[in-house]
Amino acid sequence: MTLRVEQFGDVCRVRMTSVGISNRGTVKVGDPIALFETDLEAVNLGFDISADGKSIVMARAVSDESNSPRRRFILVQRWLDEFEKH
């Protein structure tokens, strides 16, 4: 997993990418595959990748109608399946 931070005015966006790595005598790094973009705050709140590499869990701050911040989990499952379809 690699992170690329880009600044657009006052907003920082983070592009999450996946990079294949093999170590058979020499280390080879594959081309990055963009997974999704999010804001820097979401990354700062923390994220984790499952042991099998199939799920990413992130905490994100969200607001309801009263504009009071609360937290919820967004679980992205089987995200690699999207790449296998194409």
N, CA, C and O atoms as CSV, one atom per row, in Angstrom:
chain,resi,resn,atom,element,x,y,z
A,1,MET,N,N,0.853,-1.161,0.000
A,1,MET,CA,C,0.000,0.000,0.000
A,1,MET,C,C,0.899,1.223,0.000
A,1,MET,O,O,1.819,1.332,0.810
A,2,THR,N,N,0.627,2.126,-0.902
A,2,THR,CA,C,1.356,3.382,-0.940
A,2,THR,C,C,0.356,4.525,-0.817
A,2,THR,O,O,-0.816,4.384,-1.167
A,3,LEU,N,N,0.830,5.639,-0.322
A,3,LEU,CA,C,-0.008,6.828,-0.172
A,3,LEU,C,C,0.627,7.970,-0.953
A,3,LEU,O,O,1.835,8.193,-0.878
A,4,ARG,N,N,-0.196,8.684,-1.696
A,4,ARG,CA,C,0.277,9.884,-2.396
A,4,ARG,C,C,-0.602,11.042,-1.948
A,4,ARG,O,O,-1.819,11.011,-2.125
A,5,VAL,N,N,0.012,12.053,-1.373
A,5,VAL,CA,C,-0.720,13.215,-0.873
A,5,VAL,C,C,-0.597,14.350,-1.877
A,5,VAL,O,O,0.507,14.706,-2.288
A,6,GLU,N,N,-1.738,14.920,-2.273
A,6,GLU,CA,C,-1.758,16.045,-3.201
A,6,GLU,C,C,-2.524,17.188,-2.557
A,6,GLU,O,O,-3.552,16.974,-1.915
A,7,GLN,N,N,-2.024,18.390,-2.730
A,7,GLN,CA,C,-2.662,19.581,-2.171
A,7,GLN,C,C,-3.399,20.318,-3.271
A,7,GLN,O,O,-2.823,20.640,-4.310
A,8,PHE,N,N,-4.691,20.586,-3.036
A,8,PHE,CA,C,-5.508,21.377,-3.957
A,8,PHE,C,C,-6.046,22.564,-3.171
A,8,PHE,O,O,-7.085,22.463,-2.517
A,9,GLY,N,N,-5.341,23.686,-3.234
A,9,GLY,CA,C,-5.738,24.835,-2.423
A,9,GLY,C,C,-5.573,24.503,-0.956
A,9,GLY,O,O,-4.475,24.174,-0.506
A,10,ASP,N,N,-6.675,24.588,-0.199
A,10,ASP,CA,C,-6.639,24.272,1.231
A,10,ASP,C,C,-6.946,22.808,1.520
A,10,ASP,O,O,-6.920,22.390,2.678
A,11,VAL,N,N,-7.233,22.030,0.495
A,11,VAL,CA,C,-7.664,20.650,0.693
A,11,VAL,C,C,-6.547,19.685,0.312
A,11,VAL,O,O,-5.965,19.796,-0.767
A,12,CYS,N,N,-6.249,18.739,1.198
A,12,CYS,CA,C,-5.280,17.680,0.904
A,12,CYS,C,C,-6.037,16.404,0.574
A,12,CYS,O,O,-6.886,15.967,1.350
A,13,ARG,N,N,-5.739,15.813,-0.555
A,13,ARG,CA,C,-6.323,14.543,-0.960
A,13,ARG,C,C,-5.232,13.479,-0.922
A,13,ARG,O,O,-4.066,13.759,-1.199
A,14,VAL,N,N,-5.621,12.268,-0.579
A,14,VAL,CA,C,-4.683,11.156,-0.521
A,14,VAL,C,C,-5.158,10.088,-1.489
A,14,VAL,O,O,-6.315,9.673,-1.439
A,15,ARG,N,N,-4.277,9.644,-2.366
A,15,ARG,CA,C,-4.593,8.553,-3.291
A,15,ARG,C,C,-3.971,7.275,-2.724
A,15,ARG,O,O,-2.754,7.185,-2.562
A,16,MET,N,N,-4.810,6.304,-2.429
A,16,MET,CA,C,-4.356,5.005,-1.939
A,16,MET,C,C,-4.113,4.122,-3.157
A,16,MET,O,O,-4.971,4.006,-4.031
A,17,THR,N,N,-2.932,3.498,-3.207
A,17,THR,CA,C,-2.597,2.630,-4.320
A,17,THR,C,C,-2.039,1.305,-3.802
A,17,THR,O,O,-1.570,1.208,-2.668
A,18,SER,N,N,-2.101,0.311,-4.644
A,18,SER,CA,C,-1.544,-1.003,-4.345
A,18,SER,C,C,-0.369,-1.233,-5.282
A,18,SER,O,O,-0.439,-0.914,-6.469
A,19,VAL,N,N,0.711,-1.788,-4.743
A,19,VAL,CA,C,1.900,-2.055,-5.536
A,19,VAL,C,C,2.349,-3.482,-5.257
A,19,VAL,O,O,2.588,-3.852,-4.107
A,20,GLY,N,N,2.463,-4.279,-6.311
A,20,GLY,CA,C,2.955,-5.642,-6.153
A,20,GLY,C,C,4.463,-5.655,-5.960
A,20,GLY,O,O,5.193,-4.924,-6.628
A,21,ILE,N,N,4.926,-6.503,-5.030
A,21,ILE,CA,C,6.352,-6.624,-4.754
A,21,ILE,C,C,6.705,-8.105,-4.741
A,21,ILE,O,O,6.036,-8.903,-4.085
A,22,SER,N,N,7.762,-8.470,-5.471
A,22,SER,CA,C,8.247,-9.850,-5.430
A,22,SER,C,C,9.717,-9.842,-5.030
A,22,SER,O,O,10.450,-8.893,-5.309
A,23,ASN,N,N,10.122,-10.905,-4.380
A,23,ASN,CA,C,11.499,-11.019,-3.908
A,23,ASN,C,C,12.002,-12.425,-4.223
A,23,ASN,O,O,12.096,-13.283,-3.345
A,24,ARG,N,N,12.319,-12.636,-5.485
A,24,ARG,CA,C,12.868,-13.931,-5.921
A,24,ARG,C,C,14.292,-13.691,-6.437
A,24,ARG,O,O,14.536,-13.628,-7.642
A,25,GLY,N,N,15.199,-13.564,-5.507
A,25,GLY,CA,C,16.580,-13.252,-5.878
A,25,GLY,C,C,16.843,-11.760,-5.914
A,25,GLY,O,O,17.805,-11.272,-5.321
A,26,THR,N,N,15.972,-11.033,-6.622
A,26,THR,CA,C,16.045,-9.570,-6.627
A,26,THR,C,C,14.651,-9.025,-6.321
A,26,THR,O,O,13.638,-9.673,-6.586
A,27,VAL,N,N,14.628,-7.854,-5.773
A,27,VAL,CA,C,13.344,-7.224,-5.438
A,27,VAL,C,C,12.794,-6.533,-6.680
A,27,VAL,O,O,13.486,-5.735,-7.311
A,28,LYS,N,N,11.553,-6.841,-7.025
A,28,LYS,CA,C,10.887,-6.190,-8.149
A,28,LYS,C,C,9.617,-5.528,-7.638
A,28,LYS,O,O,8.832,-6.132,-6.907
A,29,VAL,N,N,9.431,-4.290,-8.033
A,29,VAL,CA,C,8.263,-3.507,-7.635
A,29,VAL,C,C,7.413,-3.280,-8.872
A,29,VAL,O,O,7.902,-2.778,-9.884
A,30,GLY,N,N,6.129,-3.652,-8.791
A,30,GLY,CA,C,5.227,-3.477,-9.923
A,30,GLY,C,C,4.711,-2.064,-10.050
A,30,GLY,O,O,5.059,-1.181,-9.266
A,31,ASP,N,N,3.880,-1.868,-11.043
A,31,ASP,CA,C,3.263,-0.560,-11.262
A,31,ASP,C,C,2.165,-0.326,-10.222
A,31,ASP,O,O,1.452,-1.262,-9.861
A,32,PRO,N,N,2.022,0.901,-9.741
A,32,PRO,CA,C,0.953,1.189,-8.779
A,32,PRO,C,C,-0.428,1.114,-9.437
A,32,PRO,O,O,-0.610,1.528,-10.583
A,33,ILE,N,N,-1.384,0.583,-8.696
A,33,ILE,CA,C,-2.777,0.513,-9.127
A,33,ILE,C,C,-3.583,1.377,-8.170
A,33,ILE,O,O,-3.610,1.117,-6.967
A,34,ALA,N,N,-4.245,2.413,-8.702
A,34,ALA,CA,C,-5.045,3.308,-7.851
A,34,ALA,C,C,-6.233,2.545,-7.296
A,34,ALA,O,O,-6.953,1.877,-8.039
A,35,LEU,N,N,-6.440,2.644,-5.978
A,35,LEU,CA,C,-7.571,1.995,-5.331
A,35,LEU,C,C,-8.709,2.980,-5.111
A,35,LEU,O,O,-9.839,2.749,-5.541
A,36,PHE,N,N,-8.397,4.077,-4.437
A,36,PHE,CA,C,-9.393,5.113,-4.182
A,36,PHE,C,C,-8.704,6.356,-3.660
A,36,PHE,O,O,-7.524,6.322,-3.312
A,37,GLU,N,N,-9.440,7.449,-3.607
A,37,GLU,CA,C,-8.938,8.693,-3.030
A,37,GLU,C,C,-9.768,9.034,-1.808
A,37,GLU,O,O,-10.950,8.700,-1.735
A,38,THR,N,N,-9.150,9.692,-0.863
A,38,THR,CA,C,-9.840,10.125,0.347
A,38,THR,C,C,-9.175,11.411,0.826
A,38,THR,O,O,-8.216,11.879,0.213
A,39,ASP,N,N,-9.670,11.971,1.892
A,39,ASP,CA,C,-9.057,13.185,2.421
A,39,ASP,C,C,-7.994,12.820,3.451
A,39,ASP,O,O,-8.001,11.723,4.010
A,40,LEU,N,N,-7.083,13.758,3.690
A,40,LEU,CA,C,-5.976,13.528,4.610
A,40,LEU,C,C,-6.470,13.239,6.024
A,40,LEU,O,O,-5.854,12.457,6.747
A,41,GLU,N,N,-7.568,13.857,6.419
A,41,GLU,CA,C,-8.111,13.629,7.757
A,41,GLU,C,C,-8.457,12.152,7.968
A,41,GLU,O,O,-8.219,11.610,9.048
A,42,ALA,N,N,-9.011,11.505,6.955
A,42,ALA,CA,C,-9.374,10.091,7.076
A,42,ALA,C,C,-8.132,9.233,7.320
A,42,ALA,O,O,-8.166,8.299,8.122
A,43,VAL,N,N,-7.040,9.552,6.627
A,43,VAL,CA,C,-5.802,8.802,6.819
A,43,VAL,C,C,-5.233,9.074,8.204
A,43,VAL,O,O,-4.737,8.162,8.865
A,44,ASN,N,N,-5.304,10.326,8.645
A,44,ASN,CA,C,-4.803,10.678,9.974
A,44,ASN,C,C,-5.591,10.000,11.090
A,44,ASN,O,O,-5.043,9.725,12.157
A,45,LEU,N,N,-6.890,9.727,10.847
A,45,LEU,CA,C,-7.691,9.023,11.846
A,45,LEU,C,C,-7.294,7.558,11.940
A,45,LEU,O,O,-7.591,6.893,12.932
A,46,GLY,N,N,-6.636,7.063,10.931
A,46,GLY,CA,C,-6.103,5.706,10.966
A,46,GLY,C,C,-6.797,4.773,9.999
A,46,GLY,O,O,-7.960,4.966,9.646
A,47,PHE,N,N,-6.067,3.762,9.578
A,47,PHE,CA,C,-6.618,2.712,8.729
A,47,PHE,C,C,-5.826,1.446,8.970
A,47,PHE,O,O,-4.718,1.485,9.506
A,48,ASP,N,N,-6.399,0.328,8.572
A,48,ASP,CA,C,-5.722,-0.946,8.713
A,48,ASP,C,C,-6.060,-1.814,7.512
A,48,ASP,O,O,-7.126,-1.673,6.913
A,49,ILE,N,N,-5.160,-2.697,7.171
A,49,ILE,CA,C,-5.356,-3.629,6.075
A,49,ILE,C,C,-5.397,-5.022,6.675
A,49,ILE,O,O,-4.558,-5.372,7.504
A,50,SER,N,N,-6.377,-5.818,6.256
A,50,SER,CA,C,-6.504,-7.169,6.792
A,50,SER,C,C,-5.281,-8.003,6.421
A,50,SER,O,O,-4.564,-7.686,5.472
A,51,ALA,N,N,-5.054,-9.072,7.184
A,51,ALA,CA,C,-3.887,-9.929,6.965
A,51,ALA,C,C,-3.865,-10.531,5.562
A,51,ALA,O,O,-2.795,-10.734,4.987
A,52,ASP,N,N,-5.048,-10.818,5.011
A,52,ASP,CA,C,-5.097,-11.397,3.662
A,52,ASP,C,C,-5.047,-10.340,2.568
A,52,ASP,O,O,-5.028,-10.683,1.386
A,53,GLY,N,N,-5.025,-9.061,2.936
A,53,GLY,CA,C,-4.919,-7.964,1.976
A,53,GLY,C,C,-6.182,-7.678,1.198
A,53,GLY,O,O,-6.136,-6.943,0.212
A,54,LYS,N,N,-7.321,-8.239,1.613
A,54,LYS,CA,C,-8.565,-8.080,0.859
A,54,LYS,C,C,-9.474,-6.981,1.401
A,54,LYS,O,O,-10.442,-6.601,0.742
A,55,SER,N,N,-9.178,-6.471,2.579
A,55,SER,CA,C,-10.047,-5.454,3.178
A,55,SER,C,C,-9.225,-4.318,3.754
A,55,SER,O,O,-8.139,-4.527,4.294
A,56,ILE,N,N,-9.759,-3.113,3.631
A,56,ILE,CA,C,-9.173,-1.922,4.238
A,56,ILE,C,C,-10.234,-1.323,5.148
A,56,ILE,O,O,-11.378,-1.135,4.732
A,57,VAL,N,N,-9.862,-1.024,6.385
A,57,VAL,CA,C,-10.782,-0.419,7.341
A,57,VAL,C,C,-10.255,0.964,7.678
A,57,VAL,O,O,-9.097,1.123,8.064
A,58,MET,N,N,-11.134,1.985,7.524
A,58,MET,CA,C,-10.742,3.363,7.814
A,58,MET,C,C,-11.790,4.012,8.700
A,58,MET,O,O,-12.983,3.739,8.569
A,59,ALA,N,N,-11.340,4.865,9.593
A,59,ALA,CA,C,-12.250,5.711,10.364
A,59,ALA,C,C,-12.386,7.030,9.616
A,59,ALA,O,O,-11.392,7.598,9.163
A,60,ARG,N,N,-13.612,7.514,9.485
A,60,ARG,CA,C,-13.834,8.802,8.821
A,60,ARG,C,C,-14.793,9.625,9.659
A,60,ARG,O,O,-15.772,9.100,10.189
A,61,ALA,N,N,-14.514,10.905,9.776
A,61,ALA,CA,C,-15.424,11.815,10.469
A,61,ALA,C,C,-16.555,12.181,9.506
A,61,ALA,O,O,-16.301,12.526,8.352
A,62,VAL,N,N,-17.785,12.108,9.972
A,62,VAL,CA,C,-18.940,12.510,9.176
A,62,VAL,C,C,-19.793,13.450,10.009
A,62,VAL,O,O,-19.684,13.472,11.235
A,63,SER,N,N,-20.631,14.217,9.356
A,63,SER,CA,C,-21.513,15.153,10.050
A,63,SER,C,C,-22.956,14.809,9.736
A,63,SER,O,O,-23.287,14.423,8.614
A,64,ASP,N,N,-23.814,14.952,10.739
A,64,ASP,CA,C,-25.241,14.786,10.491
A,64,ASP,C,C,-25.854,16.160,10.236
A,64,ASP,O,O,-25.131,17.144,10.074
A,65,GLU,N,N,-27.170,16.228,10.199
A,65,GLU,CA,C,-27.840,17.493,9.877
A,65,GLU,C,C,-27.511,18.616,10.856
A,65,GLU,O,O,-27.544,19.787,10.479
A,66,SER,N,N,-27.196,18.284,12.096
A,66,SER,CA,C,-26.900,19.317,13.086
A,66,SER,C,C,-25.435,19.755,13.045
A,66,SER,O,O,-24.999,20.544,13.883
A,67,ASN,N,N,-24.670,19.239,12.066
A,67,ASN,CA,C,-23.261,19.578,11.899
A,67,ASN,C,C,-22.380,19.182,13.080
A,67,ASN,O,O,-21.279,19.712,13.232
A,68,SER,N,N,-22.850,18.257,13.919
A,68,SER,CA,C,-21.995,17.760,14.988
A,68,SER,C,C,-21.247,16.534,14.470
A,68,SER,O,O,-21.863,15.593,13.970
A,69,PRO,N,N,-19.919,16.547,14.592
A,69,PRO,CA,C,-19.152,15.423,14.043
A,69,PRO,C,C,-19.425,14.132,14.803
A,69,PRO,O,O,-19.573,14.141,16.025
A,70,ARG,N,N,-19.489,13.037,14.082
A,70,ARG,CA,C,-19.600,11.716,14.679
A,70,ARG,C,C,-18.755,10.775,13.825
A,70,ARG,O,O,-18.311,11.145,12.739
A,71,ARG,N,N,-18.542,9.592,14.305
A,71,ARG,CA,C,-17.696,8.665,13.567
A,71,ARG,C,C,-18.478,7.418,13.187
A,71,ARG,O,O,-19.360,6.971,13.921
A,72,ARG,N,N,-18.141,6.866,12.029
A,72,ARG,CA,C,-18.715,5.607,11.585
A,72,ARG,C,C,-17.638,4.862,10.815
A,72,ARG,O,O,-16.632,5.445,10.411
A,73,PHE,N,N,-17.852,3.598,10.621
A,73,PHE,CA,C,-16.904,2.782,9.867
A,73,PHE,C,C,-17.457,2.504,8.488
A,73,PHE,O,O,-18.640,2.202,8.332
A,74,ILE,N,N,-16.605,2.607,7.495
A,74,ILE,CA,C,-16.943,2.199,6.132
A,74,ILE,C,C,-16.060,0.991,5.836
A,74,ILE,O,O,-14.835,1.101,5.798
A,75,LEU,N,N,-16.685,-0.144,5.630
A,75,LEU,CA,C,-15.963,-1.381,5.378
A,75,LEU,C,C,-15.991,-1.672,3.885
A,75,LEU,O,O,-17.059,-1.836,3.296
A,76,VAL,N,N,-14.820,-1.736,3.283
A,76,VAL,CA,C,-14.715,-2.044,1.861
A,76,VAL,C,C,-14.241,-3.491,1.756
A,76,VAL,O,O,-13.104,-3.808,2.104
A,77,GLN,N,N,-15.122,-4.359,1.276
A,77,GLN,CA,C,-14.793,-5.768,1.152
A,77,GLN,C,C,-14.588,-6.141,-0.307
A,77,GLN,O,O,-15.171,-5.534,-1.206
A,78,ARG,N,N,-13.775,-7.119,-0.523
A,78,ARG,CA,C,-13.534,-7.680,-1.852
A,78,ARG,C,C,-13.181,-6.606,-2.877
A,78,ARG,O,O,-13.631,-6.669,-4.021
A,79,TRP,N,N,-12.376,-5.617,-2.472
A,79,TRP,CA,C,-12.041,-4.527,-3.378
A,79,TRP,C,C,-11.157,-4.998,-4.532
A,79,TRP,O,O,-11.145,-4.364,-5.587
A,80,LEU,N,N,-10.432,-6.075,-4.358
A,80,LEU,CA,C,-9.615,-6.585,-5.467
A,80,LEU,C,C,-10.468,-7.217,-6.558
A,80,LEU,O,O,-10.027,-7.306,-7.704
A,81,ASP,N,N,-11.691,-7.662,-6.226
A,81,ASP,CA,C,-12.591,-8.239,-7.214
A,81,ASP,C,C,-12.863,-7.260,-8.354
A,81,ASP,O,O,-13.058,-7.686,-9.492
A,82,GLU,N,N,-12.881,-5.968,-8.072
A,82,GLU,CA,C,-13.134,-4.967,-9.101
A,82,GLU,C,C,-12.063,-4.988,-10.180
A,82,GLU,O,O,-12.357,-4.721,-11.345
A,83,PHE,N,N,-10.833,-5.299,-9.813
A,83,PHE,CA,C,-9.749,-5.339,-10.798
A,83,PHE,C,C,-9.764,-6.635,-11.600
A,83,PHE,O,O,-9.343,-6.654,-12.757
A,84,GLU,N,N,-10.245,-7.712,-10.996
A,84,GLU,CA,C,-10.269,-8.994,-11.681
A,84,GLU,C,C,-11.353,-9.039,-12.755
A,84,GLU,O,O,-11.273,-9.859,-13.669
A,85,LYS,N,N,-12.359,-8.179,-12.665
A,85,LYS,CA,C,-13.454,-8.149,-13.637
A,85,LYS,C,C,-13.009,-7.583,-14.973
A,85,LYS,O,O,-13.614,-7.884,-16.002
A,86,HIS,N,N,-11.953,-6.762,-14.976
A,86,HIS,CA,C,-11.545,-6.053,-16.204
A,86,HIS,C,C,-10.354,-6.685,-16.840
A,86,HIS,O,O,-9.885,-6.214,-17.876
